[in-house]
Amino acid sequence: MSKQYYTTIGLEVHAELKTASKMWCGCKNDPDAKEPNSHICPVCTAQPGSLPVANKEAVKKVIQVGVAIGGTIPDFTEFDRKNYFYPDIPKGYQISQYKYPLVSGGELAGVKITRVHLEEDTAKSSHGTGASLVDFNRAGVPLMELVTEPVVKDAKMAGAFARELQLLLRTLKVSDANMEQGQMRVEVNISVSEDPNKPQSKYVEVKNIASFKAVEKAIEYEIERQIKMIEDGTPFVKETRGWDDATGTTFSQRKKETAEEYRYFPDPDLPKLYISKIPELNTDLIRSELPELPWQKRARLKALGLKEETVEFLVQDETYGSLFDTITGISNKKAMLVTAANYLTVDIPGLLQKSGGVIPSAELLTELFIMTDEGVLSSRGTKDILAMLVEGTQESPKVLAEKHGLIQKNDPEALRAIVREIVSANPKQVLEWKSGKESILMFFVGQCMKASKGSGNPGLFQELLKEELLK
């Protein structure tokens, strides 16, 4: 029997906050500006004599996250200096938070949170042949750091947490959190041990992870690597490793620093913050201003009877989710909303991908889906009108249905004539049905729908066909 190993995983996630200006100065918050060093000043480039002033909006955004995850917002907080040298840190230290973070505790996606604090981003280094260049546009951009408890069990759980955090940040509009652009960065701390009660004290931190899939792959690789080290008797080193997406492997970067090595101390240039003294940061006010959170929206949509994958699509996609909510505001008829959700999540994206066009207005779509739900239109008729709306027509679905003869016929006598014609024209299939092949009924329904040019009621066709076939 193979030996069992136990994995302990904690995550650190950085997210650039979506503010107009940087963390300590009035420079534009635009880290991806095309022209290097175009949004800089004496403060964010650490010129002698320059003094920082905290960005209140950045503080508020971190508190919003804290309130959303059920964290504790203390009245007192302060900023500290985290001392280490890199060419892309102009001051020779980073202004961060250590002992008194803005948020303590909380939970998201079943993962307990240790803290959420506020700091500044570094500049960006570019390394070329024989030279390195530094762009300070990103220096001083407000950066939120969220640290989880070491309770993540595996790669799948880590990926799910990171995706839910990205969704929350976008819902709150505190960050665009695009991983490919470096707006959200996930670092993974991993320790593998043979005893579930005694995790390795020398854990490995993996950095430079640029996608959710890479987060999961890095964890899976590192678990296998550490198990092999245990089995080979290789000594562990507490280190920081990078992730190479091309090779699917981690590689050693440097020895992992400890908090003591950073020599944290309160920044003397920044005043202490007392949250209760700043009206805009009142937690009750912030809580009342929160939008509907992802888990709240899931519960609301599930209560309508929507399928799980449909719910997730509408929660994840802001455009279609907002469109569905607008339709809900026009008509809250449950059956119609289920119909609407199905067409929004499958048919409209499919039409746009195939031939382009526009997403129709909520008013036109509501009218269309009410007609569908009431049996005025068949599924085929709905799809035809939907295609016209995506192409950009502003005519109402009712006008389009009448113009193109798509109003569903529910007159039994009119449809019976079509049924008789189809049954008479397909004697072989009639024999198959009478011999017990009941699935052939749908062949007859399809033929009837074709003969009626999609205007016949398929349910009524089924009833009439059974009557005719039993004669």
N, C-alpha and C positions, 0 to 999 in steps of 0.2 A: 504493500500500500504506500503510495507516495505521501511525502510529508506535507502537512498543511502549513501555509504561511498566512500571515495577517498583515493587511495594508492599512496604514494610517495616512490620510490625505487632508491637507488644508490648502485653501486657495487664497491668493491675494490678487485683487482685481483693481486696476487703475482705470479711471475714465476721465477724459478731458471734459470739463464742464462747458456748457453752451452759454457763455456770457458775452456781452458786447466788448468788454475790456479785459485785460489780464488781471492776475491775482493781486499785484501790489502796485500797479501803475495804470495810467489811462491809455496805454497803447492798445490798438485793436487786437482782439483775440482772433487771430487768423494764422494758425501754425503752418498751414499749407499754402501760404501766399507764394506765387510763382517767383517773385523777385526776392532773393535772399536779403535778410537784414533790412527789410523795408518797414517793419513795425517794431521798432526798438527805441529805447530812451536810456538815460543814465541809470534809472532804477533797475530795469530788467537786464541791463548789461553790467550792473554792479560797479558803476563809476564812484570814485571816492566822494563821500559827503552826501550821496543820494539816500533817501529814506523811503521805506515802503509804507503804503497805506492799504489796509485790508479791503477787499472787494466784498461788500455786504451781500450782493446778489449771489455770489459763489457760496457764502456761508449759508444763505437761505436754501439753496439748492441741495446742499448736503443734509440739512435738517429735514427737507421734504422727503428725501430718501429714508432717513431715520424714522420719521413718523410713519411712512408707508409700510416699513418692515416691522413696526412695533418695537423699535428700539427706545432706549432711554436718552432723553436730551437733557444734559446737565445745565444748570444755570451758569456755572463757571467753566470757561475754556481758555486756552492760551496757545500761542504758537511757539515752536522750539526750533533751534538750529540743529540740523543733522549734519555733522561734519565729515565730509569725505571729498577727495579730489578726483575730478574728471575734467578733461578739457572742455566738456560741454556744460559744466556748472560754473558760471562766471564768478560767483561769490566765493567759491571754495567750500561752500556749505549749502544745504537745501533747507528752506523754511518749511517745516512740517509740523506735526503734532505728535506728542509722545505720551506723557502721563495723563493729559486731560483732553481726550478726543471729543469731537462734536457729538458723536453717537456711540453708545455702548449697548451691546446686546441686540436682540431682534432675531428674526427668522425669515428665510425665503426659500421656497421650494423644498421644504423639509430640512434645510441646512441651517444650523444655528450660527449666528453672526457674533464675532468677538467685538468688533469696533468698525466704525466708519470715520475717517478723518480727512482733513483738507490739507493739501500741500501745493507746491508749485512744480510744473514740469521743467525738464531740462531743455537746453538747446539741442540742436540736431547736428551730429557729425557726419561728414561725408569723406570717405577715404579713397584716394586715387593713387596713381603711380607717383610715388615719391613725395606726396603731400596729403595733408588732411585739412578740410575746410569746415568751419562751424557757422551754421545759420542760427541766429538768435531770435528768429520770429517765434519759435516755440518756447523760448525761455520765459518763465513766469506765467505761462498759461495755467489757470486753476485746474488742479488735478485732485479728484476724489480717489481715496484708497479704501477699499473694503476688504476686511480680513475675516475669514470664516474660522470657526472652531475646527479642530482636526477630526471632523466627523464624516467626511466624504468617504464612501466605501469603495468606489470603483470609478472607472473612466466614464461610464454611462451617466452616473449620478453627477459627476463633475461637469460634463457637457450640458446636462439638463439645467443645472444651476446657472451656469454662465449664460445660457440662452434666455432663461427667465429674468436674469438680472438685466441683460441688454433690453429686453422687452419693457421692463419696469422703467429703466432710465429714459427710454424713448416715450413711454406713456406719460411720464412726468415732464417730458421735454427739458430735462436737465442735461442731456448729452445725446449726440447722434450715435455714439457708441459703435462706430464702424470699426471692426477689428482690422480689416485690410488696410485702412488708412491710419492705424495706430491710435485711434480715438478711444479704444478700449483694449487693454492688455491684460492677459491672464498669466499669472505665475503660479506654479504648482509646487507644493512642498510634499515630498513623498518619503515615507519610511516603511520598510518591509521587515517584519520580525517573525520569529517562530513562536512567540508567546503573545497572545492577544492582550495581556495585561502589562507587557513590557515592550513598548515600541522602541525602536532604535533611537537613541538620543542624537545620533549623527545623521540627520536627515539630509536629503538632497533637494535643492530648489532648482526648478527648471524655468528658464526665462526665454524670451524671444519667440513666443507662441502667437501666431498671427491668425488663427482660425479656430472655430469650435472643434472641427474634425482633428486639427493638429493637437489640441488640448487632450483629446481622448487618446490619440495615437501616442503622444509623449508619455502619458501615464502608463499605458499598456507596455510600452517599451521599457520604461524605467523599472516597473515592477519585475519584469523578466530579468533585467540586468542585475537588480539587487538580489533576487533569488539565486542567480548564478554565483554572485559574489559570496553569499552565505554558504552555498554548497561547496564552493572552491576554497573557502577559508580566507578569502581576500579581505584585508582590513578596510573598514569603512572610513571615509573622509567626509566631514561636513563641508559641502561645497556648493557652488552655484554652477549649473550646467546650462548650456544653450541647446536649442532644438534645431536640428537640420531637417527641414521639410523634404529636401531632395532625397536624402538617404534614409529618412525615417529613423534617425538615431539622435541621442543626446551626446554632447561632448563637454569636457571640462573647461570651465572658463577661469574660475578663481576660487580661492578659499572663501567660505561663507563668513561674512562679518557678523559680529555680535552687537547687541545694543550698546554695550560698554565701549566698543571700538568707535562707534559713531559720536560718542561724547555729547549726548543731548544736553542742552540747557535752554531755558526760556530766552527767546529773542528779546534783547533789551530795547530794540527799536520799535517794537509793536506793543500796544497796550493790552492788558488783560481784557477779555470779553465777558460781560455779564448779560446773558441772553434776555433776562427779564427787563433789562433797561433799554432794549431796542424793540419798539412796538412791532415793526415789520417781521420780527423773528418769533413772535408769540406762537407757541406750538398749537394752541387751540385754533388760532386763526389759520395757520398753515394747514392743519387737519381739515378744516372746513372748506379750504380751497382745492383740496386734492381732487383730481379727476377720478373717474371710475377705474379702479385698479384691475390688472389682468385677471386675477383670480375671482374678483367680483363679477367681471364681465362673463367669464366662463360659466359661473353659477346662473347668471341671468339667462344666457343663451341656452344652456342645458334645460332650464325650466320650460323653454318653448318647445322642447321635444326635438331639437336639432341633433344630428349625428355628431359624434365626438370629433371626427376629422373636419366637419363643417364648422363646428364651434372654434376649433383651433385656427382654422384659416381666417375666420372673421376677427379673432382676437389678435392674431399676428399681423394681419394686413390692415394698416390704418385706413387706406382708401376705401376698401370694400366694407370694412367694419363700420366706418362712419356712414357710408351709403345705406347699409342695412339698418342702422339706428335711425336714420332719417325716414326710411320707409316705415319703420316701426312707429314713428311719431305720427305718420299720416294715417295708418290703419294698423290696429293691433290685433286683427283677426288671426288667431293662431295658425290655422290651416294655410292661410295665404302666406304667412311669414315663413313657414316651412318650405313652401313652393319657391318663394323669393330667395331664400338662402341657397337652395339647390342651384338655381339659375345663376346667382351671383358668384358662386364658388367654382362652377364648372363651365357653364356655357359662355358667359361673357368673357372670362379670361381666354378661353379657347378661340373665340371669334377674333379677339384683339391680337392674339398671337399669330393667327392664320393670315389675316388680311388687314390688320390695323384698324383704325377708326377711333371712336370716342366712347367713353362710358356714358350711357344715357342718364338723364336726370332722374332723381328719386320719384318725382311726380309721374313721369311717363311710365317708369317701371312699375310703380304701384298700380296704376290703371291697368297695365298689361297683366300683372299677376292676379289682380282681382277677377279679371275676365277669365283667366285660366282656372282659378279656384272655383268660380261659379259655373264652369262647364261651357262658357260661351266660346272658348277656344280649345282646340285639341292641343296635345303636346307639340305636334308638328306645326300647327298654326302659330303657337307661341314662339317656337324657335324661328320661324320665318319672319315674324314681326320683330323679334329681338334683333335679328340680323339687320333689318332695315334701320332700326334705331341706332345700332352701333355704327352703321354707315353714316349716320349724322342727320337723318330725317327728324324734323321736329313735329310732324303730324302725329295726332293722337293715335294710340293703338286701336281705338274703336273705328276711326276713319280708315286706317290702314286695313283693318280686318274686312270692312265693308267693301272697300275699293278692290281688294284682291280676292274676294269671295272666300274668306277664311273663317267666317262665322260658323261655328260647329252646328251641324244639323242634328236636332234631337227629335224630329218627327218620325215615329216608328214606321208609318206607312211609306214615307219617302225612302227610308233606308231599307225597308223590306224588299223593295224592288231591286235594289243593288245586291242584296244578299241572295235572292233567287237567281239572279244573273250569274253571280260568281259560283254558286253551288252547281248550277247547270253546266258551267264551262269547265268544271274540274271533277269529272266522275271518278278518276283514279284516286284522288285525295279523299273523296267521299267514302270510298270503300275502305281506305286505310283508317279513317276515323271510326267507321262502324266496326272494324275489326279490333278496336281497342287502342289505337294510337291517338290518345287525346291531345298530344302536343300539336297535332296537325291543325287544331283549331286556330292557332295563332297565324298559321299560313293564310287561312281564310280571312282572318281579321285584317292582315296586311294587304291582301288583295282588295278587300272592301274599302280600306282607307285610300288605297291608290285610285280606285274607281271613283271615289267621292272627292278626289284631289285634296285629301286631308281634312275635309270639312265634316266628315261623319263622326259621331260619338263612338269611340272604340268600345266602351263598356256596353252601349246599347247594341252595337254590332255583334258582340259576343252572345248576348241574350237571344237575339234574332237568329243567329247562326245555329245555336243549339236547337231552337224550335224547328228550323228548316231541316236540319240534319237528322232529326228524330222521326221525320215523316216517312 
